[in-house]
Amino acid sequence: MDSEKLKEMVAQAAIEHIQKLDKKIVLGIGTGSTAKAFMAKMPLIQKQITTTLASSIETQNILAKMGFEISTLGDIRKIDIYVDGADEVNKYCEMIKGLGGALTREKVLASASDEFICIVDETKMVSTLGVDKPIPVEVIPMARSFVGREIVEIGGQPVYRVGCQTDNGNIILDIRNMKIGIPSDMETILTQIPGVVECGIFAKRHANLVIVSNEKGVSKQYPQYM
Ligand code: 5RP
């Protein structure tokens, strides 16, 4: 089955999940191709959406084009539901995000949300985060070399993402070959390096629900607590 179909399936399942709630919601939306598949279906829940919040300029432009009202966290205190894709997800619904470069705004919206629905195809499900995919970190430009050296000190290999400037005017370092151990601990370690704005490990604010697709259909996964 082609990957577009798998994205469409999880997008549809997220729409149906929201329809079943049968109430008005403030909706936050992520960034990337799976989030785009979800946005394409948002007209189906238009009446339920009081306002939207966007995790990137790209997402904001799509929502504006579709005619949705876009708010900011200055206007809205609490987001009811945040829907986004991910690069890797484990059974605790912890994720690596940010291969699309929007990790900081995504983490802010996810953290301001009551429910985080992550939508992915089965290839994103992993037993250990960070083995196959790098951990992105957003870094202010003047701190690039310092942060890189600090990452080497703790055992990672930072790779500068060429040609990427985030919506916040920063750069991305992708950390390869880093043994994550406990994801929430590594999230703390990385975000405490001066110059790091945010890291792509979403463990402290993991998803509440992961909707996963494969060629047989979709399934729902909830965090398995340790
Ligand atoms: C962007 C992200 C995306 O959610 C992640 O990269 C998944 O993207 P896609 O749905 O295109 O596979 O974290 O910063």
Residues whose N, C-alpha, C, O or C-beta is under 5 A from the ligand:
A	BS01	5RP	T31 G32 S33 T34 A35 G85 A86 D87 K97 G98 L99 G100 G101 A102 L103
